[in-house]
Amino acid sequence: MTITETINGGRALVRIDGNIDSDSGHDLSVKLMELMEVDGLSHVAFDLSTVNTVTSSAIGKLLNFFKFMNSKEGSMEIKGISETLLNQFREIHLDRIFPISQ
């Protein structure tokens, strides 16, 4: 898994390539913590279009990041998601918590 981000003003686009498994979950944690420290960040979009599977731990990390952004009056969304992962997110109703679009 690789993670790249582009920050422009108060907006960030985070692209994750590859599956998020137990080995790469730490890398996701580190990246999310780095984003939490960016001053003035008001919106983060995640591109998960090449991710087919995520662990429950990774989902928890995304939910915690969503709560953090809400607490700072910011927002988070998934822009770009594989069909497989979209179905998984819908099954656990994540699409009712934060915006998800393909």
DRENTORKOL-3810 file (N, C-alpha, C; in nm, 4 decimals):
REM DRENTORKOL-3810
@n.u->0.0833; n.v->-0.1173; n.w->0.0000; ca.u->0.0000; ca.v->0.0000; ca.w->0.0000; c.u->0.0882; c.v->0.1242; c.w->0.0000
@n.u->0.0498; n.v->0.2210; n.w->-0.0795; ca.u->0.1176; ca.v->0.3502; ca.w->-0.0781; c.u->0.0131; c.v->0.4594; c.w->-0.0557
@n.u->0.0565; n.v->0.5640; n.w->0.0119; ca.u->-0.0309; ca.v->0.6769; ca.w->0.0412; c.u->0.0378; c.v->0.8034; c.w->-0.0078
@n.u->-0.0345; n.v->0.8813; n.w->-0.0884; ca.u->0.0155; ca.v->1.0114; ca.w->-0.1312; c.u->-0.0911; c.v->1.1150; c.w->-0.1004
@n.u->-0.0465; n.v->1.2352; n.w->-0.0697; ca.u->-0.1438; ca.v->1.3398; ca.w->-0.0437; c.u->-0.1039; c.v->1.4673; c.w->-0.1147
@n.u->-0.2050; n.v->1.5429; n.w->-0.1511; ca.u->-0.1875; ca.v->1.6753; ca.w->-0.2093; c.u->-0.2684; c.v->1.7711; c.w->-0.1235
@n.u->-0.2011; n.v->1.8733; n.w->-0.0740; ca.u->-0.2694; ca.v->1.9722; ca.w->0.0092; c.u->-0.2668; c.v->2.1049; c.w->-0.0647
@n.u->-0.3846; n.v->2.1636; n.w->-0.0792; ca.u->-0.3986; ca.v->2.2919; ca.w->-0.1464; c.u->-0.4870; c.v->2.3799; c.w->-0.0589
@n.u->-0.4250; n.v->2.4752; n.w->0.0073; ca.u->-0.5001; ca.v->2.5575; ca.w->0.1012; c.u->-0.5487; c.v->2.4713; c.w->0.2162
@n.u->-0.6763; n.v->2.4779; n.w->0.2447; ca.u->-0.7331; ca.v->2.4005; ca.w->0.3535; c.u->-0.7900; c.v->2.2670; c.w->0.3110
@n.u->-0.7591; n.v->2.2250; n.w->0.1879; ca.u->-0.8153; ca.v->2.0998; ca.w->0.1355; c.u->-0.7034; c.v->2.0005; c.w->0.1051
@n.u->-0.7315; n.v->1.8741; n.w->0.1319; ca.u->-0.6330; ca.v->1.7687; ca.w->0.1044; c.u->-0.7004; c.v->1.6567; c.w->0.0269
@n.u->-0.6263; n.v->1.6001; n.w->-0.0675; ca.u->-0.6669; ca.v->1.4787; ca.w->-0.1372; c.u->-0.5661; c.v->1.3716; c.w->-0.1006
@n.u->-0.6149; n.v->1.2614; n.w->-0.0450; ca.u->-0.5292; ca.v->1.1517; ca.w->-0.0018; c.u->-0.5621; c.v->1.0311; c.w->-0.0890
@n.u->-0.4626; n.v->0.9848; n.w->-0.1650; ca.u->-0.4819; ca.v->0.8697; ca.w->-0.2522; c.u->-0.4127; c.v->0.7493; c.w->-0.1884
@n.u->-0.4896; n.v->0.6426; n.w->-0.1727; ca.u->-0.4358; ca.v->0.5185; ca.w->-0.1173; c.u->-0.4383; c.v->0.4148; c.w->-0.2283
@n.u->-0.3222; n.v->0.3597; n.w->-0.2585; ca.u->-0.3089; ca.v->0.2568; ca.w->-0.3617; c.u->-0.2743; c.v->0.1241; c.w->-0.2961
@n.u->-0.3585; n.v->0.0249; n.w->-0.3202; ca.u->-0.3365; ca.v->-0.1075; ca.w->-0.2632; c.u->-0.4270; c.v->-0.1310; c.w->-0.1446
@n.u->-0.4351; n.v->-0.2538; n.w->-0.1055; ca.u->-0.5240; ca.v->-0.2932; ca.w->0.0034; c.u->-0.4683; c.v->-0.2492; c.w->0.1383
@n.u->-0.5599; n.v->-0.2193; n.w->0.2296; ca.u->-0.5201; ca.v->-0.1793; ca.w->0.3643; c.u->-0.5369; c.v->-0.3012; c.w->0.4541
@n.u->-0.4251; n.v->-0.3627; n.w->0.4868; ca.u->-0.4268; ca.v->-0.4839; ca.w->0.5684; c.u->-0.3618; c.v->-0.4541; c.w->0.7031
@n.u->-0.3442; n.v->-0.5569; n.w->0.7816; ca.u->-0.2879; ca.v->-0.5364; ca.w->0.9155; c.u->-0.1449; c.v->-0.4828; c.w->0.9101
@n.u->-0.0689; n.v->-0.5190; n.w->0.8069; ca.u->0.0680; ca.v->-0.4696; ca.w->0.7955; c.u->0.0724; c.v->-0.3215; c.w->0.7585
@n.u->-0.0175; n.v->-0.2776; n.w->0.6706; ca.u->-0.0147; ca.v->-0.1388; ca.w->0.6238; c.u->-0.1014; c.v->-0.0458; c.w->0.7073
@n.u->-0.1759; n.v->-0.1008; n.w->0.8009; ca.u->-0.2615; ca.v->-0.0191; ca.w->0.8862; c.u->-0.1845; c.v->0.0850; c.w->0.9651
@n.u->-0.0624; n.v->0.0507; n.w->1.0052; ca.u->0.0214; ca.v->0.1467; ca.w->1.0777; c.u->0.0525; c.v->0.2687; c.w->0.9907
@n.u->0.0816; n.v->0.2443; n.w->0.8622; ca.u->0.1104; ca.v->0.3550; ca.w->0.7708; c.u->-0.0102; c.v->0.4489; c.w->0.7602
@n.u->-0.1296; n.v->0.3922; n.w->0.7569; ca.u->-0.2508; ca.v->0.4735; ca.w->0.7527; c.u->-0.2619; c.v->0.5575; c.w->0.8802
@n.u->-0.2349; n.v->0.4977; n.w->0.9941; ca.u->-0.2396; ca.v->0.5715; ca.w->1.1213; c.u->-0.1440; c.v->0.6895; c.w->1.1204
@n.u->-0.0232; n.v->0.6658; n.w->1.0736; ca.u->0.0779; ca.v->0.7720; ca.w->1.0689; c.u->0.0308; c.v->0.8862; c.w->0.9793
@n.u->-0.0223; n.v->0.8531; n.w->0.8623; ca.u->-0.0677; ca.v->0.9563; ca.w->0.7688; c.u->-0.1835; c.v->1.0362; c.w->0.8275
@n.u->-0.2776; n.v->0.9686; n.w->0.8902; ca.u->-0.3911; ca.v->1.0390; ca.w->0.9495; c.u->-0.3458; c.v->1.1307; c.w->1.0619
@n.u->-0.2500; n.v->1.0877; n.w->1.1408; ca.u->-0.1968; ca.v->1.1726; ca.w->1.2481; c.u->-0.1254; c.v->1.2941; c.w->1.1906
@n.u->-0.0524; n.v->1.2746; n.w->1.0798; ca.u->0.0127; ca.v->1.3886; ca.w->1.0140; c.u->-0.0917; c.v->1.4889; c.w->0.9655
@n.u->-0.2002; n.v->1.4393; n.w->0.9084; ca.u->-0.3056; ca.v->1.5290; ca.w->0.8601; c.u->-0.3715; c.v->1.6051; c.w->0.9746
@n.u->-0.3835; n.v->1.5416; n.w->1.0899; ca.u->-0.4438; ca.v->1.6075; ca.w->1.2062; c.u->-0.3607; c.v->1.7266; c.w->1.2521
@n.u->-0.2335; n.v->1.7266; n.w->1.2183; ca.u->-0.1444; ca.v->1.8336; ca.w->1.2612; c.u->-0.1333; c.v->1.9475; c.w->1.1606
@n.u->-0.1992; n.v->1.9369; n.w->1.0455; ca.u->-0.1924; ca.v->2.0416; ca.w->0.9434; c.u->-0.2836; c.v->2.1565; c.w->0.9850
@n.u->-0.2259; n.v->2.2732; n.w->1.0048; ca.u->-0.3044; ca.v->2.3911; ca.w->1.0436; c.u->-0.3971; c.v->2.4338; c.w->0.9300
@n.u->-0.5202; n.v->2.4639; n.w->0.9652; ca.u->-0.6143; ca.v->2.5180; ca.w->0.8690; c.u->-0.6766; c.v->2.4169; c.w->0.7752
@n.u->-0.6539; n.v->2.2900; n.w->0.7986; ca.u->-0.7118; ca.v->2.1869; ca.w->0.7114; c.u->-0.8611; c.v->2.1752; c.w->0.7417
@n.u->-0.9444; n.v->2.1991; n.w->0.6389; ca.u->-1.0885; ca.v->2.1993; ca.w->0.6618; c.u->-1.1620; c.v->2.0876; c.w->0.5884
@n.u->-1.0967; n.v->2.0255; n.w->0.4912; ca.u->-1.1628; ca.v->1.9198; ca.w->0.4154; c.u->-1.0587; c.v->1.8186; c.w->0.3677
@n.u->-1.0912; n.v->1.6903; n.w->0.3827; ca.u->-1.0037; ca.v->1.5831; ca.w->0.3342; c.u->-1.0876; c.v->1.4863; c.w->0.2521
@n.u->-1.0430; n.v->1.4615; n.w->0.1294; ca.u->-1.1061; ca.v->1.3629; ca.w->0.0419; c.u->-1.0097; c.v->1.2462; c.w->0.0256
@n.u->-1.0621; n.v->1.1260; n.w->0.0380; ca.u->-0.9827; ca.v->1.0046; ca.w->0.0218; c.u->-1.0194; c.v->0.9386; c.w->-0.1101
@n.u->-0.9194; n.v->0.9069; n.w->-0.1897; ca.u->-0.9394; ca.v->0.8314; ca.w->-0.3133; c.u->-0.9000; c.v->0.6868; c.w->-0.2839
@n.u->-1.0012; n.v->0.6002; n.w->-0.2786; ca.u->-0.9797; ca.v->0.4584; ca.w->-0.2498; c.u->-1.0110; c.v->0.3729; c.w->-0.3719
@n.u->-0.9981; n.v->0.4303; n.w->-0.4901; ca.u->-1.0416; ca.v->0.3606; ca.w->-0.6118; c.u->-0.9600; c.v->0.2354; c.w->-0.6421
@n.u->-0.8399; n.v->0.2228; n.w->-0.5882; ca.u->-0.7608; ca.v->0.1018; ca.w->-0.6124; c.u->-0.7537; c.v->0.0112; c.w->-0.4896
@n.u->-0.8337; n.v->0.0422; n.w->-0.3887; ca.u->-0.8388; ca.v->-0.0392; ca.w->-0.2666; c.u->-0.9559; c.v->-0.1364; c.w->-0.2783
@n.u->-0.9282; n.v->-0.2651; n.w->-0.2635; ca.u->-1.0348; ca.v->-0.3654; ca.w->-0.2697; c.u->-1.0746; c.v->-0.4188; c.w->-0.1335
@n.u->-0.9830; n.v->-0.4145; n.w->-0.0380; ca.u->-1.0136; ca.v->-0.4633; ca.w->0.0964; c.u->-0.9514; c.v->-0.3724; c.w->0.2016
@n.u->-1.0210; n.v->-0.3628; n.w->0.3139; ca.u->-0.9687; ca.v->-0.2909; ca.w->0.4302; c.u->-0.9994; c.v->-0.3737; c.w->0.5543
@n.u->-0.9183; n.v->-0.3598; n.w->0.6542; ca.u->-0.9439; ca.v->-0.4285; ca.w->0.7804; c.u->-1.0439; c.v->-0.3468; c.w->0.8622
@n.u->-1.1031; n.v->-0.4121; n.w->0.9588; ca.u->-1.1949; ca.v->-0.3404; ca.w->1.0477; c.u->-1.1191; c.v->-0.2327; c.w->1.1251
@n.u->-0.9942; n.v->-0.2572; n.w->1.1535; ca.u->-0.9120; ca.v->-0.1581; ca.w->1.2220; c.u->-0.8960; c.v->-0.0326; c.w->1.1363
@n.u->-0.8755; n.v->-0.0494; n.w->1.0068; ca.u->-0.8616; ca.v->0.0651; ca.w->0.9166; c.u->-0.9922; c.v->0.1437; c.w->0.9088
@n.u->-1.1033; n.v->0.0737; n.w->0.9082; ca.u->-1.2334; ca.v->0.1417; ca.w->0.9083; c.u->-1.2474; c.v->0.2241; c.w->1.0358
@n.u->-1.2057; n.v->0.1675; n.w->1.1477; ca.u->-1.2078; ca.v->0.2414; ca.w->1.2739; c.u->-1.1209; c.v->0.3659; c.w->1.2690
@n.u->-1.0059; n.v->0.3555; n.w->1.2048; ca.u->-0.9173; ca.v->0.4711; ca.w->1.1919; c.u->-0.9834; c.v->0.5808; c.w->1.1092
@n.u->-1.0496; n.v->0.5428; n.w->0.9999; ca.u->-1.1196; ca.v->0.6414; ca.w->0.9175; c.u->-1.2339; c.v->0.7070; c.w->0.9955
@n.u->-1.3056; n.v->0.6274; n.w->1.0730; ca.u->-1.4138; ca.v->0.6832; ca.w->1.1543; c.u->-1.3606; c.v->0.7804; c.w->1.2599
@n.u->-1.2506; n.v->0.7458; n.w->1.3231; ca.u->-1.1902; ca.v->0.8372; ca.w->1.4213; c.u->-1.1437; c.v->0.9657; c.w->1.3548
@n.u->-1.0895; n.v->0.9539; n.w->1.2337; ca.u->-1.0461; ca.v->1.0738; ca.w->1.1617; c.u->-1.1672; c.v->1.1595; c.w->1.1261
@n.u->-1.2762; n.v->1.0955; n.w->1.0851; ca.u->-1.4000; ca.v->1.1674; ca.w->1.0552; c.u->-1.4472; c.v->1.2445; c.w->1.1786
@n.u->-1.4450; n.v->1.1805; n.w->1.2946; ca.u->-1.4858; ca.v->1.2467; ca.w->1.4193; c.u->-1.3943; c.v->1.3651; c.w->1.4499
@n.u->-1.2638; n.v->1.3466; n.w->1.4261; ca.u->-1.1689; ca.v->1.4558; ca.w->1.4478; c.u->-1.2025; c.v->1.5742; c.w->1.3584
@n.u->-1.2266; n.v->1.5487; n.w->1.2291; ca.u->-1.2579; ca.v->1.6569; ca.w->1.1362; c.u->-1.3869; c.v->1.7274; c.w->1.1777
@n.u->-1.4861; n.v->1.6511; n.w->1.2198; ca.u->-1.6113; ca.v->1.7115; ca.w->1.2664; c.u->-1.5884; c.v->1.8005; c.w->1.3880
@n.u->-1.5025; n.v->1.7560; n.w->1.4780; ca.u->-1.4759; ca.v->1.8333; ca.w->1.5988; c.u->-1.4073; c.v->1.9662; c.w->1.5664
@n.u->-1.3408; n.v->1.9726; n.w->1.4526; ca.u->-1.2736; ca.v->2.0950; ca.w->1.4083; c.u->-1.3579; c.v->2.1711; c.w->1.3066
@n.u->-1.4869; n.v->2.1323; n.w->1.2972; ca.u->-1.5812; ca.v->2.1896; ca.w->1.2013; c.u->-1.5335; c.v->2.1729; c.w->1.0575
@n.u->-1.4642; n.v->2.0619; n.w->1.0326; ca.u->-1.4177; ca.v->2.0279; ca.w->0.8986; c.u->-1.5021; c.v->1.9157; c.w->0.8415
@n.u->-1.4588; n.v->1.8637; n.w->0.7287; ca.u->-1.5331; ca.v->1.7564; ca.w->0.6639; c.u->-1.4381; c.v->1.6552; c.w->0.6019
@n.u->-1.4946; n.v->1.5395; n.w->0.5744; ca.u->-1.4207; ca.v->1.4293; ca.w->0.5139; c.u->-1.5141; c.v->1.3570; c.w->0.4191
@n.u->-1.4594; n.v->1.3057; n.w->0.3101; ca.u->-1.5392; ca.v->1.2280; ca.w->0.2159; c.u->-1.4515; c.v->1.1257; c.w->0.1458
@n.u->-1.5171; n.v->1.0260; n.w->0.0880; ca.u->-1.4506; ca.v->0.9292; ca.w->0.0015; c.u->-1.4893; c.v->0.9666; c.w->-0.1410
@n.u->-1.3901; n.v->1.0017; n.w->-0.2220; ca.u->-1.4141; ca.v->1.0348; ca.w->-0.3626; c.u->-1.3335; c.v->0.9356; c.w->-0.4448
@n.u->-1.3989; n.v->0.8363; n.w->-0.4937; ca.u->-1.3293; ca.v->0.7312; ca.w->-0.5652; c.u->-1.3213; c.v->0.6088; c.w->-0.4769
@n.u->-1.3942; n.v->0.5062; n.w->-0.5166; ca.u->-1.3971; ca.v->0.3835; ca.w->-0.4364; c.u->-1.4275; c.v->0.2670; c.w->-0.5296
@n.u->-1.3627; n.v->0.1560; n.w->-0.5077; ca.u->-1.3891; ca.v->0.0371; ca.w->-0.5897; c.u->-1.5294; c.v->-0.0144; c.w->-0.5588
@n.u->-1.5872; n.v->-0.0838; n.w->-0.6532; ca.u->-1.7212; ca.v->-0.1395; ca.w->-0.6352; c.u->-1.7252; c.v->-0.2348; c.w->-0.5157
@n.u->-1.6209; n.v->-0.3162; n.w->-0.5026; ca.u->-1.6124; ca.v->-0.4117; ca.w->-0.3918; c.u->-1.6159; c.v->-0.3403; c.w->-0.2572
@n.u->-1.5336; n.v->-0.2378; n.w->-0.2452; ca.u->-1.5258; ca.v->-0.1654; ca.w->-0.1187; c.u->-1.6525; c.v->-0.0841; c.w->-0.0935
@n.u->-1.7100; n.v->-0.0280; n.w->-0.1979; ca.u->-1.8355; ca.v->0.0458; ca.w->-0.1829; c.u->-1.9445; c.v->-0.0444; c.w->-0.1263
@n.u->-1.9541; n.v->-0.1647; n.w->-0.1776; ca.u->-2.0531; ca.v->-0.2604; ca.w->-0.1262; c.u->-2.0280; c.v->-0.2917; c.w->0.0207
@n.u->-1.9017; n.v->-0.3101; n.w->0.0565; ca.u->-1.8668; ca.v->-0.3380; ca.w->0.1965; c.u->-1.9048; c.v->-0.2192; c.w->0.2852
@n.u->-1.8739; n.v->-0.0982; n.w->0.2412; ca.u->-1.9052; ca.v->0.0206; ca.w->0.3196; c.u->-2.0563; c.v->0.0380; c.w->0.3340
@n.u->-2.1307; n.v->0.0071; n.w->0.2284; ca.u->-2.2770; ca.v->0.0173; ca.w->0.2360; c.u->-2.3352; c.v->-0.0853; c.w->0.3327
@n.u->-2.2781; n.v->-0.2052; n.w->0.3351; ca.u->-2.3275; ca.v->-0.3100; ca.w->0.4257; c.u->-2.3183; c.v->-0.2684; c.w->0.5715
@n.u->-2.2163; n.v->-0.1923; n.w->0.6036; ca.u->-2.1998; ca.v->-0.1488; ca.w->0.7430; c.u->-2.2430; c.v->-0.0025; c.w->0.7613
@n.u->-2.3120; n.v->0.0500; n.w->0.6614; ca.u->-2.3755; ca.v->0.1828; ca.w->0.6668; c.u->-2.2791; c.v->0.2995; c.w->0.6808
@n.u->-2.1562; n.v->0.2840; n.w->0.6350; ca.u->-2.0637; ca.v->0.3973; ca.w->0.6380; c.u->-2.1093; c.v->0.5080; c.w->0.5440
@n.u->-2.1842; n.v->0.4721; n.w->0.4401; ca.u->-2.2342; ca.v->0.5729; ca.w->0.3466; c.u->-2.3371; c.v->0.6649; c.w->0.4117
@n.u->-2.3842; n.v->0.6288; n.w->0.5290; ca.u->-2.4766; ca.v->0.7142; ca.w->0.6040; c.u->-2.4024; c.v->0.8057; c.w->0.7015
@n.u->-2.2737; n.v->0.7802; n.w->0.7182; ca.u->-2.1943; ca.v->0.8577; ca.w->0.8125; c.u->-2.1164; c.v->0.9683; c.w->0.7418
@n.u->-2.0475; n.v->0.9320; n.w->0.6344; ca.u->-1.9752; ca.v->1.0339; ca.w->0.5568; c.u->-2.0008; c.v->1.0121; c.w->0.4083
@n.u->-1.9888; n.v->1.1198; n.w->0.3291; ca.u->-2.0176; ca.v->1.1098; ca.w->0.1859; c.u->-1.9221; c.v->1.0141; c.w->0.1144
@n.u->-1.9782; n.v->0.9319; n.w->0.0273; ca.u->-1.8996; ca.v->0.8387; ca.w->-0.0534; c.u->-1.9495; c.v->0.8495; c.w->-0.1973
@n.u->-1.8571; n.v->0.8740; n.w->-0.2899; ca.u->-1.8934; ca.v->0.8775; ca.w->-0.4318; c.u->-1.7858; c.v->0.8061; c.w->-0.5128
@n.u->-1.8305; n.v->0.7467; n.w->-0.6228; ca.u->-1.7367; ca.v->0.6758; ca.w->-0.7081; c.u->-1.6740; c.v->0.7740; c.w->-0.8037
END
